[in-house]
């Protein structure tokens, strides 16, 4: 697994994401992350008719 990562990290992906010579470096697409929270509903029962 480590070999695959090293091949990816040092391979053409680095050049694909780099700025061309003489170009200004591009800013990062994102600089942080937010974790959203949610609940998983596994069962829903119909409400009783209250009339």
ModelCIF file with pLDDT and N, C-alpha, C, O atoms, coordinates in Angstrom:
data_MODEL
#
_entry.id   MODEL 
#
_entity.id                         1 
_entity.type                       polymer 
_entity.pdbx_number_of_molecules   1 
#
_entity_poly.entity_id                      1 
_entity_poly.type                           'polypeptide(L)' 
_entity_poly.nstd_linkage                   no 
_entity_poly.nstd_monomer                   no 
_entity_poly.pdbx_seq_one_letter_code       
;(UNK)(UNK)(UNK)(UNK)(UNK)(UNK)(UNK)(UNK)(UNK)(UNK)(UNK)(UNK)(UNK)(UNK)(UNK)(UNK)
(UNK)(UNK)(UNK)(UNK)(UNK)(UNK)(UNK)(UNK)(UNK)(UNK)(UNK)(UNK)(UNK)(UNK)(UNK)(UNK)
(UNK)(UNK)(UNK)(UNK)(UNK)(UNK)(UNK)(UNK)(UNK)(UNK)(UNK)(UNK)(UNK)(UNK)(UNK)(UNK)
(UNK)(UNK)(UNK)
;
_entity_poly.pdbx_seq_one_letter_code_can   XXXXXXXXXXXXXXXXXXXXXXXXXXXXXXXXXXXXXXXXXXXXXXXXXXX 
_entity_poly.pdbx_strand_id                 A 
#
loop_
_entity_poly_seq.entity_id 
_entity_poly_seq.num 
_entity_poly_seq.mon_id 
_entity_poly_seq.hetero 
1 1  UNK n 
1 2  UNK n 
1 3  UNK n 
1 4  UNK n 
1 5  UNK n 
1 6  UNK n 
1 7  UNK n 
1 8  UNK n 
1 9  UNK n 
1 10 UNK n 
1 11 UNK n 
1 12 UNK n 
1 13 UNK n 
1 14 UNK n 
1 15 UNK n 
1 16 UNK n 
1 17 UNK n 
1 18 UNK n 
1 19 UNK n 
1 20 UNK n 
1 21 UNK n 
1 22 UNK n 
1 23 UNK n 
1 24 UNK n 
1 25 UNK n 
1 26 UNK n 
1 27 UNK n 
1 28 UNK n 
1 29 UNK n 
1 30 UNK n 
1 31 UNK n 
1 32 UNK n 
1 33 UNK n 
1 34 UNK n 
1 35 UNK n 
1 36 UNK n 
1 37 UNK n 
1 38 UNK n 
1 39 UNK n 
1 40 UNK n 
1 41 UNK n 
1 42 UNK n 
1 43 UNK n 
1 44 UNK n 
1 45 UNK n 
1 46 UNK n 
1 47 UNK n 
1 48 UNK n 
1 49 UNK n 
1 50 UNK n 
1 51 UNK n 
#
_struct_asym.id          A 
_struct_asym.entity_id   1 
#
loop_
_ma_qa_metric.id 
_ma_qa_metric.mode 
_ma_qa_metric.name 
_ma_qa_metric.software_group_id 
_ma_qa_metric.type 
1 global pLDDT . pLDDT 
2 local  pLDDT . pLDDT 
#
_ma_qa_metric_global.metric_id      1 
_ma_qa_metric_global.metric_value   82.06 
_ma_qa_metric_global.model_id       1 
_ma_qa_metric_global.ordinal_id     1 
#
loop_
_ma_qa_metric_local.label_asym_id 
_ma_qa_metric_local.label_comp_id 
_ma_qa_metric_local.label_seq_id 
_ma_qa_metric_local.metric_id 
_ma_qa_metric_local.metric_value 
_ma_qa_metric_local.model_id 
_ma_qa_metric_local.ordinal_id 
A UNK 1  2 83.00 1 1  
A UNK 2  2 89.00 1 2  
A UNK 3  2 91.00 1 3  
A UNK 4  2 89.00 1 4  
A UNK 5  2 86.00 1 5  
A UNK 6  2 88.00 1 6  
A UNK 7  2 86.00 1 7  
A UNK 8  2 83.00 1 8  
A UNK 9  2 82.00 1 9  
A UNK 10 2 84.00 1 10 
A UNK 11 2 83.00 1 11 
A UNK 12 2 81.00 1 12 
A UNK 13 2 75.00 1 13 
A UNK 14 2 76.00 1 14 
A UNK 15 2 75.00 1 15 
A UNK 16 2 76.00 1 16 
A UNK 17 2 76.00 1 17 
A UNK 18 2 78.00 1 18 
A UNK 19 2 78.00 1 19 
A UNK 20 2 80.00 1 20 
A UNK 21 2 83.00 1 21 
A UNK 22 2 86.00 1 22 
A UNK 23 2 84.00 1 23 
A UNK 24 2 86.00 1 24 
A UNK 25 2 82.00 1 25 
A UNK 26 2 80.00 1 26 
A UNK 27 2 83.00 1 27 
A UNK 28 2 79.00 1 28 
A UNK 29 2 80.00 1 29 
A UNK 30 2 81.00 1 30 
A UNK 31 2 84.00 1 31 
A UNK 32 2 86.00 1 32 
A UNK 33 2 83.00 1 33 
A UNK 34 2 85.00 1 34 
A UNK 35 2 82.00 1 35 
A UNK 36 2 85.00 1 36 
A UNK 37 2 89.00 1 37 
A UNK 38 2 86.00 1 38 
A UNK 39 2 87.00 1 39 
A UNK 40 2 87.00 1 40 
A UNK 41 2 85.00 1 41 
A UNK 42 2 86.00 1 42 
A UNK 43 2 86.00 1 43 
A UNK 44 2 82.00 1 44 
A UNK 45 2 84.00 1 45 
A UNK 46 2 83.00 1 46 
A UNK 47 2 81.00 1 47 
A UNK 48 2 80.00 1 48 
A UNK 49 2 73.00 1 49 
A UNK 50 2 66.00 1 50 
A UNK 51 2 62.00 1 51 
#
loop_
_atom_site.group_PDB 
_atom_site.id 
_atom_site.type_symbol 
_atom_site.label_atom_id 
_atom_site.label_alt_id 
_atom_site.label_comp_id 
_atom_site.label_asym_id 
_atom_site.label_entity_id 
_atom_site.label_seq_id 
_atom_site.pdbx_PDB_ins_code 
_atom_site.Cartn_x 
_atom_site.Cartn_y 
_atom_site.Cartn_z 
_atom_site.occupancy 
_atom_site.B_iso_or_equiv 
_atom_site.pdbx_formal_charge 
_atom_site.auth_seq_id 
_atom_site.auth_comp_id 
_atom_site.auth_asym_id 
_atom_site.auth_atom_id 
_atom_site.pdbx_PDB_model_num 
ATOM 1   N N  . UNK A 1 1  ? 0.825   -1.185 0.000   1.00 83.00 ? 1  UNK A N  1 
ATOM 2   C CA . UNK A 1 1  ? 0.000   0.000  0.000   1.00 83.00 ? 1  UNK A CA 1 
ATOM 3   C C  . UNK A 1 1  ? 0.876   1.259  0.000   1.00 83.00 ? 1  UNK A C  1 
ATOM 4   O O  . UNK A 1 1  ? 0.592   2.217  -0.719  1.00 83.00 ? 1  UNK A O  1 
ATOM 5   N N  . UNK A 1 2  ? 1.926   1.251  0.799   1.00 89.00 ? 2  UNK A N  1 
ATOM 6   C CA . UNK A 1 2  ? 2.824   2.406  0.864   1.00 89.00 ? 2  UNK A CA 1 
ATOM 7   C C  . UNK A 1 2  ? 3.496   2.663  -0.479  1.00 89.00 ? 2  UNK A C  1 
ATOM 8   O O  . UNK A 1 2  ? 3.669   3.814  -0.881  1.00 89.00 ? 2  UNK A O  1 
ATOM 9   N N  . UNK A 1 3  ? 3.869   1.604  -1.164  1.00 91.00 ? 3  UNK A N  1 
ATOM 10  C CA . UNK A 1 3  ? 4.509   1.758  -2.476  1.00 91.00 ? 3  UNK A CA 1 
ATOM 11  C C  . UNK A 1 3  ? 3.561   2.418  -3.466  1.00 91.00 ? 3  UNK A C  1 
ATOM 12  O O  . UNK A 1 3  ? 3.974   3.269  -4.253  1.00 91.00 ? 3  UNK A O  1 
ATOM 13  N N  . UNK A 1 4  ? 2.295   2.028  -3.429  1.00 89.00 ? 4  UNK A N  1 
ATOM 14  C CA . UNK A 1 4  ? 1.290   2.615  -4.329  1.00 89.00 ? 4  UNK A CA 1 
ATOM 15  C C  . UNK A 1 4  ? 1.133   4.105  -4.041  1.00 89.00 ? 4  UNK A C  1 
ATOM 16  O O  . UNK A 1 4  ? 1.035   4.915  -4.964  1.00 89.00 ? 4  UNK A O  1 
ATOM 17  N N  . UNK A 1 5  ? 1.108   4.464  -2.755  1.00 86.00 ? 5  UNK A N  1 
ATOM 18  C CA . UNK A 1 5  ? 0.993   5.880  -2.397  1.00 86.00 ? 5  UNK A CA 1 
ATOM 19  C C  . UNK A 1 5  ? 2.210   6.668  -2.874  1.00 86.00 ? 5  UNK A C  1 
ATOM 20  O O  . UNK A 1 5  ? 2.068   7.745  -3.453  1.00 86.00 ? 5  UNK A O  1 
ATOM 21  N N  . UNK A 1 6  ? 3.389   6.138  -2.634  1.00 88.00 ? 6  UNK A N  1 
ATOM 22  C CA . UNK A 1 6  ? 4.607   6.827  -3.057  1.00 88.00 ? 6  UNK A CA 1 
ATOM 23  C C  . UNK A 1 6  ? 4.649   6.996  -4.570  1.00 88.00 ? 6  UNK A C  1 
ATOM 24  O O  . UNK A 1 6  ? 5.068   8.042  -5.064  1.00 88.00 ? 6  UNK A O  1 
ATOM 25  N N  . UNK A 1 7  ? 4.220   5.979  -5.309  1.00 86.00 ? 7  UNK A N  1 
ATOM 26  C CA . UNK A 1 7  ? 4.187   6.077  -6.771  1.00 86.00 ? 7  UNK A CA 1 
ATOM 27  C C  . UNK A 1 7  ? 3.208   7.168  -7.203  1.00 86.00 ? 7  UNK A C  1 
ATOM 28  O O  . UNK A 1 7  ? 3.484   7.923  -8.135  1.00 86.00 ? 7  UNK A O  1 
ATOM 29  N N  . UNK A 1 8  ? 2.068   7.247  -6.522  1.00 83.00 ? 8  UNK A N  1 
ATOM 30  C CA . UNK A 1 8  ? 1.076   8.283  -6.855  1.00 83.00 ? 8  UNK A CA 1 
ATOM 31  C C  . UNK A 1 8  ? 1.600   9.673  -6.479  1.00 83.00 ? 8  UNK A C  1 
ATOM 32  O O  . UNK A 1 8  ? 1.501   10.612 -7.269  1.00 83.00 ? 8  UNK A O  1 
ATOM 33  N N  . UNK A 1 9  ? 2.155   9.799  -5.276  1.00 82.00 ? 9  UNK A N  1 
ATOM 34  C CA . UNK A 1 9  ? 2.594   11.105 -4.776  1.00 82.00 ? 9  UNK A CA 1 
ATOM 35  C C  . UNK A 1 9  ? 3.765   11.670 -5.564  1.00 82.00 ? 9  UNK A C  1 
ATOM 36  O O  . UNK A 1 9  ? 3.854   12.886 -5.734  1.00 82.00 ? 9  UNK A O  1 
ATOM 37  N N  . UNK A 1 10 ? 4.656   10.828 -6.046  1.00 84.00 ? 10 UNK A N  1 
ATOM 38  C CA . UNK A 1 10 ? 5.828   11.331 -6.758  1.00 84.00 ? 10 UNK A CA 1 
ATOM 39  C C  . UNK A 1 10 ? 5.683   11.211 -8.275  1.00 84.00 ? 10 UNK A C  1 
ATOM 40  O O  . UNK A 1 10 ? 6.598   11.553 -9.024  1.00 84.00 ? 10 UNK A O  1 
ATOM 41  N N  . UNK A 1 11 ? 4.545   10.730 -8.711  1.00 83.00 ? 11 UNK A N  1 
ATOM 42  C CA . UNK A 1 11 ? 4.324   10.534 -10.144 1.00 83.00 ? 11 UNK A CA 1 
ATOM 43  C C  . UNK A 1 11 ? 3.771   11.778 -10.830 1.00 83.00 ? 11 UNK A C  1 
ATOM 44  O O  . UNK A 1 11 ? 4.011   12.897 -10.377 1.00 83.00 ? 11 UNK A O  1 
ATOM 45  N N  . UNK A 1 12 ? 3.042   11.590 -11.906 1.00 81.00 ? 12 UNK A N  1 
ATOM 46  C CA . UNK A 1 12 ? 2.540   12.702 -12.712 1.00 81.00 ? 12 UNK A CA 1 
ATOM 47  C C  . UNK A 1 12 ? 1.504   13.565 -11.996 1.00 81.00 ? 12 UNK A C  1 
ATOM 48  O O  . UNK A 1 12 ? 1.216   14.673 -12.448 1.00 81.00 ? 12 UNK A O  1 
ATOM 49  N N  . UNK A 1 13 ? 0.944   13.085 -10.902 1.00 75.00 ? 13 UNK A N  1 
ATOM 50  C CA . UNK A 1 13 ? -0.051  13.899 -10.192 1.00 75.00 ? 13 UNK A CA 1 
ATOM 51  C C  . UNK A 1 13 ? 0.566   15.190 -9.647  1.00 75.00 ? 13 UNK A C  1 
ATOM 52  O O  . UNK A 1 13 ? -0.094  16.228 -9.619  1.00 75.00 ? 13 UNK A O  1 
ATOM 53  N N  . UNK A 1 14 ? 1.812   15.129 -9.219  1.00 76.00 ? 14 UNK A N  1 
ATOM 54  C CA . UNK A 1 14 ? 2.481   16.332 -8.699  1.00 76.00 ? 14 UNK A CA 1 
ATOM 55  C C  . UNK A 1 14 ? 2.592   17.394 -9.790  1.00 76.00 ? 14 UNK A C  1 
ATOM 56  O O  . UNK A 1 14 ? 2.311   18.567 -9.545  1.00 76.00 ? 14 UNK A O  1 
ATOM 57  N N  . UNK A 1 15 ? 2.995   16.994 -10.974 1.00 75.00 ? 15 UNK A N  1 
ATOM 58  C CA . UNK A 1 15 ? 3.117   17.944 -12.086 1.00 75.00 ? 15 UNK A CA 1 
ATOM 59  C C  . UNK A 1 15 ? 1.750   18.445 -12.537 1.00 75.00 ? 15 UNK A C  1 
ATOM 60  O O  . UNK A 1 15 ? 1.623   19.602 -12.936 1.00 75.00 ? 15 UNK A O  1 
ATOM 61  N N  . UNK A 1 16 ? 0.736   17.605 -12.481 1.00 76.00 ? 16 UNK A N  1 
ATOM 62  C CA . UNK A 1 16 ? -0.604  17.996 -12.914 1.00 76.00 ? 16 UNK A CA 1 
ATOM 63  C C  . UNK A 1 16 ? -1.194  19.083 -12.029 1.00 76.00 ? 16 UNK A C  1 
ATOM 64  O O  . UNK A 1 16 ? -2.009  19.882 -12.489 1.00 76.00 ? 16 UNK A O  1 
ATOM 65  N N  . UNK A 1 17 ? -0.791  19.122 -10.768 1.00 76.00 ? 17 UNK A N  1 
ATOM 66  C CA . UNK A 1 17 ? -1.332  20.101 -9.829  1.00 76.00 ? 17 UNK A CA 1 
ATOM 67  C C  . UNK A 1 17 ? -0.393  21.282 -9.593  1.00 76.00 ? 17 UNK A C  1 
ATOM 68  O O  . UNK A 1 17 ? -0.713  22.169 -8.802  1.00 76.00 ? 17 UNK A O  1 
ATOM 69  N N  . UNK A 1 18 ? 0.730   21.310 -10.248 1.00 78.00 ? 18 UNK A N  1 
ATOM 70  C CA . UNK A 1 18 ? 1.701   22.396 -10.064 1.00 78.00 ? 18 UNK A CA 1 
ATOM 71  C C  . UNK A 1 18 ? 1.430   23.520 -11.058 1.00 78.00 ? 18 UNK A C  1 
ATOM 72  O O  . UNK A 1 18 ? 0.822   23.302 -12.107 1.00 78.00 ? 18 UNK A O  1 
ATOM 73  N N  . UNK A 1 19 ? 1.877   24.697 -10.725 1.00 78.00 ? 19 UNK A N  1 
ATOM 74  C CA . UNK A 1 19 ? 1.787   25.835 -11.642 1.00 78.00 ? 19 UNK A CA 1 
ATOM 75  C C  . UNK A 1 19 ? 2.860   25.697 -12.710 1.00 78.00 ? 19 UNK A C  1 
ATOM 76  O O  . UNK A 1 19 ? 3.928   25.133 -12.473 1.00 78.00 ? 19 UNK A O  1 
ATOM 77  N N  . UNK A 1 20 ? 2.554   26.222 -13.886 1.00 80.00 ? 20 UNK A N  1 
ATOM 78  C CA . UNK A 1 20 ? 3.531   26.196 -14.975 1.00 80.00 ? 20 UNK A CA 1 
ATOM 79  C C  . UNK A 1 20 ? 4.672   27.156 -14.642 1.00 80.00 ? 20 UNK A C  1 
ATOM 80  O O  . UNK A 1 20 ? 4.464   28.111 -13.894 1.00 80.00 ? 20 UNK A O  1 
ATOM 81  N N  . UNK A 1 21 ? 5.867   26.926 -15.178 1.00 83.00 ? 21 UNK A N  1 
ATOM 82  C CA . UNK A 1 21 ? 6.992   27.837 -14.927 1.00 83.00 ? 21 UNK A CA 1 
ATOM 83  C C  . UNK A 1 21 ? 6.626   29.270 -15.343 1.00 83.00 ? 21 UNK A C  1 
ATOM 84  O O  . UNK A 1 21 ? 6.123   29.492 -16.445 1.00 83.00 ? 21 UNK A O  1 
ATOM 85  N N  . UNK A 1 22 ? 6.883   30.228 -14.459 1.00 86.00 ? 22 UNK A N  1 
ATOM 86  C CA . UNK A 1 22 ? 6.575   31.629 -14.732 1.00 86.00 ? 22 UNK A CA 1 
ATOM 87  C C  . UNK A 1 22 ? 5.168   32.036 -14.317 1.00 86.00 ? 22 UNK A C  1 
ATOM 88  O O  . UNK A 1 22 ? 4.868   33.229 -14.284 1.00 86.00 ? 22 UNK A O  1 
ATOM 89  N N  . UNK A 1 23 ? 4.308   31.097 -14.004 1.00 84.00 ? 23 UNK A N  1 
ATOM 90  C CA . UNK A 1 23 ? 2.947   31.387 -13.547 1.00 84.00 ? 23 UNK A CA 1 
ATOM 91  C C  . UNK A 1 23 ? 2.943   31.607 -12.053 1.00 84.00 ? 23 UNK A C  1 
ATOM 92  O O  . UNK A 1 23 ? 3.769   31.051 -11.329 1.00 84.00 ? 23 UNK A O  1 
ATOM 93  N N  . UNK A 1 24 ? 1.996   32.432 -11.589 1.00 86.00 ? 24 UNK A N  1 
ATOM 94  C CA . UNK A 1 24 ? 1.837   32.590 -10.148 1.00 86.00 ? 24 UNK A CA 1 
ATOM 95  C C  . UNK A 1 24 ? 1.253   31.314 -9.572  1.00 86.00 ? 24 UNK A C  1 
ATOM 96  O O  . UNK A 1 24 ? 0.482   30.611 -10.225 1.00 86.00 ? 24 UNK A O  1 
ATOM 97  N N  . UNK A 1 25 ? 1.633   31.032 -8.346  1.00 82.00 ? 25 UNK A N  1 
ATOM 98  C CA . UNK A 1 25 ? 1.094   29.845 -7.692  1.00 82.00 ? 25 UNK A CA 1 
ATOM 99  C C  . UNK A 1 25 ? -0.386  30.063 -7.408  1.00 82.00 ? 25 UNK A C  1 
ATOM 100 O O  . UNK A 1 25 ? -0.782  31.117 -6.908  1.00 82.00 ? 25 UNK A O  1 
ATOM 101 N N  . UNK A 1 26 ? -1.200  29.064 -7.728  1.00 80.00 ? 26 UNK A N  1 
ATOM 102 C CA . UNK A 1 26 ? -2.641  29.160 -7.492  1.00 80.00 ? 26 UNK A CA 1 
ATOM 103 C C  . UNK A 1 26 ? -2.945  28.948 -6.018  1.00 80.00 ? 26 UNK A C  1 
ATOM 104 O O  . UNK A 1 26 ? -2.275  28.165 -5.345  1.00 80.00 ? 26 UNK A O  1 
ATOM 105 N N  . UNK A 1 27 ? -3.969  29.658 -5.512  1.00 83.00 ? 27 UNK A N  1 
ATOM 106 C CA . UNK A 1 27 ? -4.350  29.447 -4.106  1.00 83.00 ? 27 UNK A CA 1 
ATOM 107 C C  . UNK A 1 27 ? -5.025  28.083 -3.945  1.00 83.00 ? 27 UNK A C  1 
ATOM 108 O O  . UNK A 1 27 ? -5.537  27.530 -4.918  1.00 83.00 ? 27 UNK A O  1 
ATOM 109 N N  . UNK A 1 28 ? -5.029  27.547 -2.749  1.00 79.00 ? 28 UNK A N  1 
ATOM 110 C CA . UNK A 1 28 ? -5.680  26.249 -2.537  1.00 79.00 ? 28 UNK A CA 1 
ATOM 111 C C  . UNK A 1 28 ? -7.183  26.354 -2.766  1.00 79.00 ? 28 UNK A C  1 
ATOM 112 O O  . UNK A 1 28 ? -7.783  27.411 -2.573  1.00 79.00 ? 28 UNK A O  1 
ATOM 113 N N  . UNK A 1 29 ? -7.768  25.261 -3.172  1.00 80.00 ? 29 UNK A N  1 
ATOM 114 C CA . UNK A 1 29 ? -9.209  25.226 -3.387  1.00 80.00 ? 29 UNK A CA 1 
ATOM 115 C C  . UNK A 1 29 ? -9.940  25.363 -2.052  1.00 80.00 ? 29 UNK A C  1 
ATOM 116 O O  . UNK A 1 29 ? -10.975 26.025 -1.972  1.00 80.00 ? 29 UNK A O  1 
ATOM 117 N N  . UNK A 1 30 ? -9.408  24.747 -1.021  1.00 81.00 ? 30 UNK A N  1 
ATOM 118 C CA . UNK A 1 30 ? -10.007 24.826 0.307   1.00 81.00 ? 30 UNK A CA 1 
ATOM 119 C C  . UNK A 1 30 ? -8.887  24.900 1.338   1.00 81.00 ? 30 UNK A C  1 
ATOM 120 O O  . UNK A 1 30 ? -7.771  24.441 1.097   1.00 81.00 ? 30 UNK A O  1 
ATOM 121 N N  . UNK A 1 31 ? -9.200  25.477 2.471   1.00 84.00 ? 31 UNK A N  1 
ATOM 122 C CA . UNK A 1 31 ? -8.185  25.559 3.520   1.00 84.00 ? 31 UNK A CA 1 
ATOM 123 C C  . UNK A 1 31 ? -8.687  25.002 4.844   1.00 84.00 ? 31 UNK A C  1 
ATOM 124 O O  . UNK A 1 31 ? -8.004  25.123 5.861   1.00 84.00 ? 31 UNK A O  1 
ATOM 125 N N  . UNK A 1 32 ? -9.853  24.403 4.847   1.00 86.00 ? 32 UNK A N  1 
ATOM 126 C CA . UNK A 1 32 ? -10.390 23.823 6.070   1.00 86.00 ? 32 UNK A CA 1 
ATOM 127 C C  . UNK A 1 32 ? -11.547 22.903 5.736   1.00 86.00 ? 32 UNK A C  1 
ATOM 128 O O  . UNK A 1 32 ? -11.888 22.707 4.570   1.00 86.00 ? 32 UNK A O  1 
ATOM 129 N N  . UNK A 1 33 ? -12.130 22.355 6.751   1.00 83.00 ? 33 UNK A N  1 
ATOM 130 C CA . UNK A 1 33 ? -13.264 21.458 6.556   1.00 83.00 ? 33 UNK A CA 1 
ATOM 131 C C  . UNK A 1 33 ? -14.187 21.568 7.759   1.00 83.00 ? 33 UNK A C  1 
ATOM 132 O O  . UNK A 1 33 ? -13.763 21.914 8.862   1.00 83.00 ? 33 UNK A O  1 
ATOM 133 N N  . UNK A 1 34 ? -15.440 21.269 7.526   1.00 85.00 ? 34 UNK A N  1 
ATOM 134 C CA . UNK A 1 34 ? -16.436 21.269 8.579   1.00 85.00 ? 34 UNK A CA 1 
ATOM 135 C C  . UNK A 1 34 ? -17.132 19.923 8.573   1.00 85.00 ? 34 UNK A C  1 
ATOM 136 O O  . UNK A 1 34 ? -17.537 19.430 7.520   1.00 85.00 ? 34 UNK A O  1 
ATOM 137 N N  . UNK A 1 35 ? -17.266 19.343 9.719   1.00 82.00 ? 35 UNK A N  1 
ATOM 138 C CA . UNK A 1 35 ? -17.958 18.066 9.841   1.00 82.00 ? 35 UNK A CA 1 
ATOM 139 C C  . UNK A 1 35 ? -19.410 18.349 10.165  1.00 82.00 ? 35 UNK A C  1 
ATOM 140 O O  . UNK A 1 35 ? -19.715 18.962 11.187  1.00 82.00 ? 35 UNK A O  1 
ATOM 141 N N  . UNK A 1 36 ? -20.308 17.905 9.296   1.00 85.00 ? 36 UNK A N  1 
ATOM 142 C CA . UNK A 1 36 ? -21.730 18.075 9.536   1.00 85.00 ? 36 UNK A CA 1 
ATOM 143 C C  . UNK A 1 36 ? -22.245 16.861 10.301  1.00 85.00 ? 36 UNK A C  1 
ATOM 144 O O  . UNK A 1 36 ? -21.773 15.740 10.107  1.00 85.00 ? 36 UNK A O  1 
ATOM 145 N N  . UNK A 1 37 ? -23.208 17.100 11.160  1.00 89.00 ? 37 UNK A N  1 
ATOM 146 C CA . UNK A 1 37 ? -23.754 16.021 11.980  1.00 89.00 ? 37 UNK A CA 1 
ATOM 147 C C  . UNK A 1 37 ? -25.168 15.725 11.530  1.00 89.00 ? 37 UNK A C  1 
ATOM 148 O O  . UNK A 1 37 ? -25.920 16.639 11.192  1.00 89.00 ? 37 UNK A O  1 
ATOM 149 N N  . UNK A 1 38 ? -25.533 14.462 11.524  1.00 86.00 ? 38 UNK A N  1 
ATOM 150 C CA . UNK A 1 38 ? -26.893 14.073 11.176  1.00 86.00 ? 38 UNK A CA 1 
ATOM 151 C C  . UNK A 1 38 ? -27.236 12.769 11.862  1.00 86.00 ? 38 UNK A C  1 
ATOM 152 O O  . UNK A 1 38 ? -26.356 12.016 12.280  1.00 86.00 ? 38 UNK A O  1 
ATOM 153 N N  . UNK A 1 39 ? -28.538 12.513 11.971  1.00 87.00 ? 39 UNK A N  1 
ATOM 154 C CA . UNK A 1 39 ? -29.010 11.280 12.577  1.00 87.00 ? 39 UNK A CA 1 
ATOM 155 C C  . UNK A 1 39 ? -29.514 10.349 11.492  1.00 87.00 ? 39 UNK A C  1 
ATOM 156 O O  . UNK A 1 39 ? -30.094 10.794 10.501  1.00 87.00 ? 39 UNK A O  1 
ATOM 157 N N  . UNK A 1 40 ? -29.295 9.070  11.675  1.00 87.00 ? 40 UNK A N  1 
ATOM 158 C CA . UNK A 1 40 ? -29.787 8.071  10.734  1.00 87.00 ? 40 UNK A CA 1 
ATOM 159 C C  . UNK A 1 40 ? -31.060 7.470  11.320  1.00 87.00 ? 40 UNK A C  1 
ATOM 160 O O  . UNK A 1 40 ? -31.057 6.923  12.423  1.00 87.00 ? 40 UNK A O  1 
ATOM 161 N N  . UNK A 1 41 ? -32.147 7.582  10.560  1.00 85.00 ? 41 UNK A N  1 
ATOM 162 C CA . UNK A 1 41 ? -33.422 7.013  10.997  1.00 85.00 ? 41 UNK A CA 1 
ATOM 163 C C  . UNK A 1 41 ? -33.538 5.628  10.395  1.00 85.00 ? 41 UNK A C  1 
ATOM 164 O O  . UNK A 1 41 ? -33.506 5.470  9.174   1.00 85.00 ? 41 UNK A O  1 
ATOM 165 N N  . UNK A 1 42 ? -33.673 4.627  11.246  1.00 86.00 ? 42 UNK A N  1 
ATOM 166 C CA . UNK A 1 42 ? -33.724 3.260  10.759  1.00 86.00 ? 42 UNK A CA 1 
ATOM 167 C C  . UNK A 1 42 ? -35.142 2.723  10.660  1.00 86.00 ? 42 UNK A C  1 
ATOM 168 O O  . UNK A 1 42 ? -35.385 1.772  9.917   1.00 86.00 ? 42 UNK A O  1 
ATOM 169 N N  . UNK A 1 43 ? -36.090 3.312  11.394  1.00 86.00 ? 43 UNK A N  1 
ATOM 170 C CA . UNK A 1 43 ? -37.459 2.834  11.346  1.00 86.00 ? 43 UNK A CA 1 
ATOM 171 C C  . UNK A 1 43 ? -38.394 4.007  11.575  1.00 86.00 ? 43 UNK A C  1 
ATOM 172 O O  . UNK A 1 43 ? -38.168 4.828  12.464  1.00 86.00 ? 43 UNK A O  1 
ATOM 173 N N  . UNK A 1 44 ? -39.439 4.083  10.777  1.00 82.00 ? 44 UNK A N  1 
ATOM 174 C CA . UNK A 1 44 ? -40.431 5.135  10.914  1.00 82.00 ? 44 UNK A CA 1 
ATOM 175 C C  . UNK A 1 44 ? -41.788 4.469  11.064  1.00 82.00 ? 44 UNK A C  1 
ATOM 176 O O  . UNK A 1 44 ? -42.183 3.646  10.238  1.00 82.00 ? 44 UNK A O  1 
ATOM 177 N N  . UNK A 1 45 ? -42.498 4.832  12.127  1.00 84.00 ? 45 UNK A N  1 
ATOM 178 C CA . UNK A 1 45 ? -43.851 4.298  12.309  1.00 84.00 ? 45 UNK A CA 1 
ATOM 179 C C  . UNK A 1 45 ? -44.848 5.416  12.053  1.00 84.00 ? 45 UNK A C  1 
ATOM 180 O O  . UNK A 1 45 ? -44.602 6.561  12.430  1.00 84.00 ? 45 UNK A O  1 
ATOM 181 N N  . UNK A 1 46 ? -45.986 5.094  11.409  1.00 83.00 ? 46 UNK A N  1 
ATOM 182 C CA . UNK A 1 46 ? -46.968 6.143  11.106  1.00 83.00 ? 46 UNK A CA 1 
ATOM 183 C C  . UNK A 1 46 ? -47.585 6.711  12.400  1.00 83.00 ? 46 UNK A C  1 
ATOM 184 O O  . UNK A 1 46 ? -47.762 5.998  13.388  1.00 83.00 ? 46 UNK A O  1 
ATOM 185 N N  . UNK A 1 47 ? -47.898 7.985  12.361  1.00 81.00 ? 47 UNK A N  1 
ATOM 186 C CA . UNK A 1 47 ? -48.521 8.635  13.522  1.00 81.00 ? 47 UNK A CA 1 
ATOM 187 C C  . UNK A 1 47 ? -49.955 8.127  13.640  1.00 81.00 ? 47 UNK A C  1 
ATOM 188 O O  . UNK A 1 47 ? -50.598 7.829  12.633  1.00 81.00 ? 47 UNK A O  1 
ATOM 189 N N  . UNK A 1 48 ? -50.464 8.029  14.895  1.00 80.00 ? 48 UNK A N  1 
ATOM 190 C CA . UNK A 1 48 ? -51.852 7.591  15.108  1.00 80.00 ? 48 UNK A CA 1 
ATOM 191 C C  . UNK A 1 48 ? -52.811 8.693  14.701  1.00 80.00 ? 48 UNK A C  1 
ATOM 192 O O  . UNK A 1 48 ? -52.498 9.878  14.815  1.00 80.00 ? 48 UNK A O  1 
ATOM 193 N N  . UNK A 1 49 ? -53.963 8.301  14.232  1.00 73.00 ? 49 UNK A N  1 
ATOM 194 C CA . UNK A 1 49 ? -55.021 9.252  13.874  1.00 73.00 ? 49 UNK A CA 1 
ATOM 195 C C  . UNK A 1 49 ? -55.648 9.739  15.169  1.00 73.00 ? 49 UNK A C  1 
ATOM 196 O O  . UNK A 1 49 ? -56.179 8.934  15.934  1.00 73.00 ? 49 UNK A O  1 
ATOM 197 N N  . UNK A 1 50 ? -55.599 11.018 15.429  1.00 66.00 ? 50 UNK A N  1 
ATOM 198 C CA . UNK A 1 50 ? -56.091 11.585 16.706  1.00 66.00 ? 50 UNK A CA 1 
ATOM 199 C C  . UNK A 1 50 ? -57.483 12.169 16.581  1.00 66.00 ? 50 UNK A C  1 
ATOM 200 O O  . UNK A 1 50 ? -57.882 12.934 17.459  1.00 66.00 ? 50 UNK A O  1 
ATOM 201 N N  . UNK A 1 51 ? -58.240 11.860 15.556  1.00 62.00 ? 51 UNK A N  1 
ATOM 202 C CA . UNK A 1 51 ? -59.576 12.446 15.419  1.00 62.00 ? 51 UNK A CA 1 
ATOM 203 C C  . UNK A 1 51 ? -60.644 11.643 16.101  1.00 62.00 ? 51 UNK A C  1 
ATOM 204 O O  . UNK A 1 51 ? -61.815 12.019 16.066  1.00 62.00 ? 51 UNK A O  1 
#
